[in-house]
Amino acid sequence: MTSYKLKIVFVLLFTSLLFIQCRDDDDNGNAIIQENCDDGIQNGDETGIDCGGSICPPCDEEGVNFDGTYAQEDVLGRPGVNTIFSGSNLMKNKYNITTTSNRNDELNDFQPIFDTILENYHNIYAIALEIPINYETNILDWDAPTFTRIMAYYDALQVAPEGSTTYYNSNLGLVFTGRALSDDVIDISLTLMFGGENGTRFDGNNDTPLLTTDGVNSGDRDFSLPFPYLESPLPED
């Protein structure tokens, strides 16, 4: 065999040994790992999957870059308003990206739909109970157009700088001046929708459906304590 052929054989043999060394069939961690910031695994000196380390972008917990322009994705001043009244996903998305400061310009896009949805809820029970049921002026003396206009326009918590912060307090005559931790905003909203003039129109009594509460209360949570406001653990059986 000529010296040239021997050199070729030697190079091929050496190259094959390199490939064998790169394998890690025994899982002993001796493989050569090439760091890659988009391979979906944590390797090299990455501190997370495809993030951190010397060459990858920082992981979220290491700092977030707030440069650039951001767009509003959601609005939730009052839980349930957009979910309950908007109807279609298209309208929900439009409502979410409309800022409160510009809401009055597009109020006519939302309020008629909110009003229709509110009346439709009552129509469902009218059919089930076989009696005519329409929205009745609520405990705040708001008729359907007034109520749905407020829901459509003011889906942002108001602030009472010198007054009590409450979602609704009948004793003080306050409504939507903010939200205290103990306020049951869902029950209050349901009461405004189905409670009628006295707040008891559909409260489960006198053969009426129970529509003024979601049946969830604060339990024994003490909101004067530091966060998180957890109930006491249940005793062991």
Protein Blocks (a to p, Z undefined) as FASTA:
>chain_A
ZZklmmmmmmmmmmmmmmmmmpcfkonopaccdddfklopaehjbfbehighjlbccdfk
lopcfedjdddfbdcfbghklmmmnopaklmmmmmmmcfklmmmmmmmmmmmmmmmmmmm
mmmmmmmnopacdddddfkopafklmmmmmmmmgccdddfkbccdfbdfknopahibccf
klcfklmmmmmmmnomnopmmnopahiacfkbghiaekjadfkbccdddddddddZZ
